[in-house]
Amino acid sequence: LLFLTLGQREHINSVTPGKVFEYMGSLKPIIAYIPEGVTRDLLSEYGAAKCVGIKDVEKGADDIEKLFKLWKRKELPSGKPKFVDQFERFNTAKVLSNVLELIDKENQQQRR
């Protein structure tokens, strides 16, 4: 079980720290004390994260207890490999390469 916490700061609702992608890459369950925003949305799609508000101690404790019981039964959830794969460097570099090729083609057409 991995633990993640993000405090309420400016722009935190629109920025995802790199550590989140490292955590998802492990495919392990994550308990995250985070505010609403893109990181929470991302972890919801990951498939093995419990997200609670940064001050919701009771809910977090309940989720930790549930995950502990799942661990004892050897039933911990795992992240979705297909979802996580899209964030691998090779795949993100490929997407960037495709975008740059499209921009180059548009620039070439505009020069004609």
PyMOL CGO cylinders between C-alpha atoms (Angstrom):
from pymol import cmd
from pymol.cgo import CYLINDER

trace = [
    CYLINDER, 0.00, 0.00, 0.00, 1.42, 3.36, -1.02, 0.3, 1, 1, 1, 1, 1, 1,
    CYLINDER, 1.42, 3.36, -1.02, 0.55, 6.59, 0.79, 0.3, 1, 1, 1, 1, 1, 1,
    CYLINDER, 0.55, 6.59, 0.79, 0.21, 9.89, -1.05, 0.3, 1, 1, 1, 1, 1, 1,
    CYLINDER, 0.21, 9.89, -1.05, -0.70, 13.27, 0.31, 0.3, 1, 1, 1, 1, 1, 1,
    CYLINDER, -0.70, 13.27, 0.31, -1.01, 16.62, -1.46, 0.3, 1, 1, 1, 1, 1, 1,
    CYLINDER, -1.01, 16.62, -1.46, -1.81, 19.74, 0.48, 0.3, 1, 1, 1, 1, 1, 1,
    CYLINDER, -1.81, 19.74, 0.48, -4.13, 22.48, -0.71, 0.3, 1, 1, 1, 1, 1, 1,
    CYLINDER, -4.13, 22.48, -0.71, -1.87, 24.82, -2.71, 0.3, 1, 1, 1, 1, 1, 1,
    CYLINDER, -1.87, 24.82, -2.71, -2.26, 27.12, -5.66, 0.3, 1, 1, 1, 1, 1, 1,
    CYLINDER, -2.26, 27.12, -5.66, -2.44, 25.18, -8.95, 0.3, 1, 1, 1, 1, 1, 1,
    CYLINDER, -2.44, 25.18, -8.95, -2.53, 21.77, -7.19, 0.3, 1, 1, 1, 1, 1, 1,
    CYLINDER, -2.53, 21.77, -7.19, -5.95, 21.14, -8.74, 0.3, 1, 1, 1, 1, 1, 1,
    CYLINDER, -5.95, 21.14, -8.74, -4.50, 21.40, -12.24, 0.3, 1, 1, 1, 1, 1, 1,
    CYLINDER, -4.50, 21.40, -12.24, -1.04, 19.84, -11.83, 0.3, 1, 1, 1, 1, 1, 1,
    CYLINDER, -1.04, 19.84, -11.83, -0.11, 16.22, -11.12, 0.3, 1, 1, 1, 1, 1, 1,
    CYLINDER, -0.11, 16.22, -11.12, 3.25, 15.64, -9.39, 0.3, 1, 1, 1, 1, 1, 1,
    CYLINDER, 3.25, 15.64, -9.39, 5.61, 13.12, -11.01, 0.3, 1, 1, 1, 1, 1, 1,
    CYLINDER, 5.61, 13.12, -11.01, 5.49, 10.96, -7.88, 0.3, 1, 1, 1, 1, 1, 1,
    CYLINDER, 5.49, 10.96, -7.88, 1.89, 10.03, -8.75, 0.3, 1, 1, 1, 1, 1, 1,
    CYLINDER, 1.89, 10.03, -8.75, 3.03, 8.43, -12.01, 0.3, 1, 1, 1, 1, 1, 1,
    CYLINDER, 3.03, 8.43, -12.01, 5.79, 6.53, -10.17, 0.3, 1, 1, 1, 1, 1, 1,
    CYLINDER, 5.79, 6.53, -10.17, 3.20, 5.24, -7.72, 0.3, 1, 1, 1, 1, 1, 1,
    CYLINDER, 3.20, 5.24, -7.72, 0.86, 4.14, -10.50, 0.3, 1, 1, 1, 1, 1, 1,
    CYLINDER, 0.86, 4.14, -10.50, 3.77, 2.46, -12.27, 0.3, 1, 1, 1, 1, 1, 1,
    CYLINDER, 3.77, 2.46, -12.27, 4.10, 0.09, -9.31, 0.3, 1, 1, 1, 1, 1, 1,
    CYLINDER, 4.10, 0.09, -9.31, 0.51, -1.11, -9.91, 0.3, 1, 1, 1, 1, 1, 1,
    CYLINDER, 0.51, -1.11, -9.91, 0.10, -1.23, -6.11, 0.3, 1, 1, 1, 1, 1, 1,
    CYLINDER, 0.10, -1.23, -6.11, -2.89, 0.12, -4.22, 0.3, 1, 1, 1, 1, 1, 1,
    CYLINDER, -2.89, 0.12, -4.22, -2.67, 3.77, -3.21, 0.3, 1, 1, 1, 1, 1, 1,
    CYLINDER, -2.67, 3.77, -3.21, -4.34, 5.67, -0.40, 0.3, 1, 1, 1, 1, 1, 1,
    CYLINDER, -4.34, 5.67, -0.40, -4.32, 9.35, -1.28, 0.3, 1, 1, 1, 1, 1, 1,
    CYLINDER, -4.32, 9.35, -1.28, -5.20, 12.32, 0.89, 0.3, 1, 1, 1, 1, 1, 1,
    CYLINDER, -5.20, 12.32, 0.89, -5.68, 14.88, -1.86, 0.3, 1, 1, 1, 1, 1, 1,
    CYLINDER, -5.68, 14.88, -1.86, -7.99, 17.72, -2.83, 0.3, 1, 1, 1, 1, 1, 1,
    CYLINDER, -7.99, 17.72, -2.83, -10.40, 17.57, -5.77, 0.3, 1, 1, 1, 1, 1, 1,
    CYLINDER, -10.40, 17.57, -5.77, -8.70, 18.04, -9.13, 0.3, 1, 1, 1, 1, 1, 1,
    CYLINDER, -8.70, 18.04, -9.13, -6.86, 16.34, -11.96, 0.3, 1, 1, 1, 1, 1, 1,
    CYLINDER, -6.86, 16.34, -11.96, -4.75, 14.10, -9.71, 0.3, 1, 1, 1, 1, 1, 1,
    CYLINDER, -4.75, 14.10, -9.71, -7.83, 12.69, -8.00, 0.3, 1, 1, 1, 1, 1, 1,
    CYLINDER, -7.83, 12.69, -8.00, -9.47, 12.13, -11.40, 0.3, 1, 1, 1, 1, 1, 1,
    CYLINDER, -9.47, 12.13, -11.40, -6.34, 10.36, -12.65, 0.3, 1, 1, 1, 1, 1, 1,
    CYLINDER, -6.34, 10.36, -12.65, -6.18, 8.09, -9.60, 0.3, 1, 1, 1, 1, 1, 1,
    CYLINDER, -6.18, 8.09, -9.60, -9.86, 7.24, -9.99, 0.3, 1, 1, 1, 1, 1, 1,
    CYLINDER, -9.86, 7.24, -9.99, -9.10, 5.87, -13.46, 0.3, 1, 1, 1, 1, 1, 1,
    CYLINDER, -9.10, 5.87, -13.46, -6.05, 3.99, -12.15, 0.3, 1, 1, 1, 1, 1, 1,
    CYLINDER, -6.05, 3.99, -12.15, -8.34, 1.46, -10.50, 0.3, 1, 1, 1, 1, 1, 1,
    CYLINDER, -8.34, 1.46, -10.50, -6.51, 0.73, -7.23, 0.3, 1, 1, 1, 1, 1, 1,
    CYLINDER, -6.51, 0.73, -7.23, -6.61, 4.03, -5.37, 0.3, 1, 1, 1, 1, 1, 1,
    CYLINDER, -6.61, 4.03, -5.37, -8.68, 5.25, -2.47, 0.3, 1, 1, 1, 1, 1, 1,
    CYLINDER, -8.68, 5.25, -2.47, -8.90, 9.05, -2.51, 0.3, 1, 1, 1, 1, 1, 1,
    CYLINDER, -8.90, 9.05, -2.51, -10.05, 11.04, 0.48, 0.3, 1, 1, 1, 1, 1, 1,
    CYLINDER, -10.05, 11.04, 0.48, -10.11, 14.70, 1.33, 0.3, 1, 1, 1, 1, 1, 1,
    CYLINDER, -10.11, 14.70, 1.33, -6.94, 16.00, 2.96, 0.3, 1, 1, 1, 1, 1, 1,
    CYLINDER, -6.94, 16.00, 2.96, -8.75, 16.55, 6.27, 0.3, 1, 1, 1, 1, 1, 1,
    CYLINDER, -8.75, 16.55, 6.27, -11.05, 13.50, 6.19, 0.3, 1, 1, 1, 1, 1, 1,
    CYLINDER, -11.05, 13.50, 6.19, -9.14, 11.42, 8.73, 0.3, 1, 1, 1, 1, 1, 1,
    CYLINDER, -9.14, 11.42, 8.73, -12.06, 9.10, 9.54, 0.3, 1, 1, 1, 1, 1, 1,
    CYLINDER, -12.06, 9.10, 9.54, -12.71, 8.15, 5.91, 0.3, 1, 1, 1, 1, 1, 1,
    CYLINDER, -12.71, 8.15, 5.91, -8.99, 7.57, 5.37, 0.3, 1, 1, 1, 1, 1, 1,
    CYLINDER, -8.99, 7.57, 5.37, -8.78, 5.34, 8.43, 0.3, 1, 1, 1, 1, 1, 1,
    CYLINDER, -8.78, 5.34, 8.43, -11.79, 3.33, 7.20, 0.3, 1, 1, 1, 1, 1, 1,
    CYLINDER, -11.79, 3.33, 7.20, -10.18, 2.89, 3.79, 0.3, 1, 1, 1, 1, 1, 1,
    CYLINDER, -10.18, 2.89, 3.79, -6.88, 1.77, 5.34, 0.3, 1, 1, 1, 1, 1, 1,
    CYLINDER, -6.88, 1.77, 5.34, -8.76, -0.77, 7.45, 0.3, 1, 1, 1, 1, 1, 1,
    CYLINDER, -8.76, -0.77, 7.45, -10.60, -2.09, 4.37, 0.3, 1, 1, 1, 1, 1, 1,
    CYLINDER, -10.60, -2.09, 4.37, -7.34, -2.39, 2.45, 0.3, 1, 1, 1, 1, 1, 1,
    CYLINDER, -7.34, -2.39, 2.45, -5.71, -4.17, 5.39, 0.3, 1, 1, 1, 1, 1, 1,
    CYLINDER, -5.71, -4.17, 5.39, -8.53, -6.73, 5.42, 0.3, 1, 1, 1, 1, 1, 1,
    CYLINDER, -8.53, -6.73, 5.42, -8.09, -7.23, 1.66, 0.3, 1, 1, 1, 1, 1, 1,
    CYLINDER, -8.09, -7.23, 1.66, -4.34, -7.69, 2.19, 0.3, 1, 1, 1, 1, 1, 1,
    CYLINDER, -4.34, -7.69, 2.19, -4.96, -10.35, 4.85, 0.3, 1, 1, 1, 1, 1, 1,
    CYLINDER, -4.96, -10.35, 4.85, -7.15, -12.23, 2.35, 0.3, 1, 1, 1, 1, 1, 1,
    CYLINDER, -7.15, -12.23, 2.35, -4.52, -11.68, -0.39, 0.3, 1, 1, 1, 1, 1, 1,
    CYLINDER, -4.52, -11.68, -0.39, -7.12, -9.71, -2.40, 0.3, 1, 1, 1, 1, 1, 1,
    CYLINDER, -7.12, -9.71, -2.40, -5.50, -6.29, -2.70, 0.3, 1, 1, 1, 1, 1, 1,
    CYLINDER, -5.50, -6.29, -2.70, -6.51, -4.50, -5.89, 0.3, 1, 1, 1, 1, 1, 1,
    CYLINDER, -6.51, -4.50, -5.89, -3.98, -3.76, -8.58, 0.3, 1, 1, 1, 1, 1, 1,
    CYLINDER, -3.98, -3.76, -8.58, -3.77, -0.81, -10.94, 0.3, 1, 1, 1, 1, 1, 1,
    CYLINDER, -3.77, -0.81, -10.94, -4.82, -1.16, -14.57, 0.3, 1, 1, 1, 1, 1, 1,
    CYLINDER, -4.82, -1.16, -14.57, -1.70, -1.95, -16.64, 0.3, 1, 1, 1, 1, 1, 1,
    CYLINDER, -1.70, -1.95, -16.64, -3.21, -0.62, -19.89, 0.3, 1, 1, 1, 1, 1, 1,
    CYLINDER, -3.21, -0.62, -19.89, -4.08, 2.65, -18.20, 0.3, 1, 1, 1, 1, 1, 1,
    CYLINDER, -4.08, 2.65, -18.20, -0.60, 2.99, -16.65, 0.3, 1, 1, 1, 1, 1, 1,
    CYLINDER, -0.60, 2.99, -16.65, 1.21, 2.07, -19.89, 0.3, 1, 1, 1, 1, 1, 1,
    CYLINDER, 1.21, 2.07, -19.89, 0.05, 5.26, -21.59, 0.3, 1, 1, 1, 1, 1, 1,
    CYLINDER, 0.05, 5.26, -21.59, 2.31, 7.21, -19.19, 0.3, 1, 1, 1, 1, 1, 1,
    CYLINDER, 2.31, 7.21, -19.19, 5.48, 5.21, -19.89, 0.3, 1, 1, 1, 1, 1, 1,
    CYLINDER, 5.48, 5.21, -19.89, 8.23, 7.38, -21.38, 0.3, 1, 1, 1, 1, 1, 1,
    CYLINDER, 8.23, 7.38, -21.38, 8.31, 5.49, -24.67, 0.3, 1, 1, 1, 1, 1, 1,
    CYLINDER, 8.31, 5.49, -24.67, 4.58, 6.04, -25.16, 0.3, 1, 1, 1, 1, 1, 1,
    CYLINDER, 4.58, 6.04, -25.16, 4.60, 9.71, -24.14, 0.3, 1, 1, 1, 1, 1, 1,
    CYLINDER, 4.60, 9.71, -24.14, 7.61, 10.31, -26.41, 0.3, 1, 1, 1, 1, 1, 1,
    CYLINDER, 7.61, 10.31, -26.41, 5.71, 8.69, -29.28, 0.3, 1, 1, 1, 1, 1, 1,
    CYLINDER, 5.71, 8.69, -29.28, 2.70, 10.95, -28.69, 0.3, 1, 1, 1, 1, 1, 1,
    CYLINDER, 2.70, 10.95, -28.69, 4.96, 14.01, -28.60, 0.3, 1, 1, 1, 1, 1, 1,
    CYLINDER, 4.96, 14.01, -28.60, 6.67, 12.88, -31.80, 0.3, 1, 1, 1, 1, 1, 1,
    CYLINDER, 6.67, 12.88, -31.80, 3.30, 12.54, -33.55, 0.3, 1, 1, 1, 1, 1, 1,
    CYLINDER, 3.30, 12.54, -33.55, 2.26, 16.03, -32.43, 0.3, 1, 1, 1, 1, 1, 1,
    CYLINDER, 2.26, 16.03, -32.43, 5.53, 17.53, -33.68, 0.3, 1, 1, 1, 1, 1, 1,
    CYLINDER, 5.53, 17.53, -33.68, 5.13, 15.75, -37.03, 0.3, 1, 1, 1, 1, 1, 1,
    CYLINDER, 5.13, 15.75, -37.03, 1.64, 17.21, -37.42, 0.3, 1, 1, 1, 1, 1, 1,
    CYLINDER, 1.64, 17.21, -37.42, 2.93, 20.70, -36.64, 0.3, 1, 1, 1, 1, 1, 1,
    CYLINDER, 2.93, 20.70, -36.64, 5.74, 20.24, -39.16, 0.3, 1, 1, 1, 1, 1, 1,
    CYLINDER, 5.74, 20.24, -39.16, 3.29, 19.11, -41.87, 0.3, 1, 1, 1, 1, 1, 1,
    CYLINDER, 3.29, 19.11, -41.87, 1.05, 22.12, -41.19, 0.3, 1, 1, 1, 1, 1, 1,
    CYLINDER, 1.05, 22.12, -41.19, 4.02, 24.47, -41.39, 0.3, 1, 1, 1, 1, 1, 1,
    CYLINDER, 4.02, 24.47, -41.39, 5.11, 22.92, -44.68, 0.3, 1, 1, 1, 1, 1, 1,
    CYLINDER, 5.11, 22.92, -44.68, 1.62, 23.32, -46.13, 0.3, 1, 1, 1, 1, 1, 1,
    CYLINDER, 1.62, 23.32, -46.13, 1.47, 26.97, -45.05, 0.3, 1, 1, 1, 1, 1, 1,
    CYLINDER, 1.47, 26.97, -45.05, 4.79, 27.68, -46.82, 0.3, 1, 1, 1, 1, 1, 1,
    CYLINDER, 4.79, 27.68, -46.82, 3.45, 26.42, -50.13, 0.3, 1, 1, 1, 1, 1, 1,
]
cmd.load_cgo(trace, "trace")
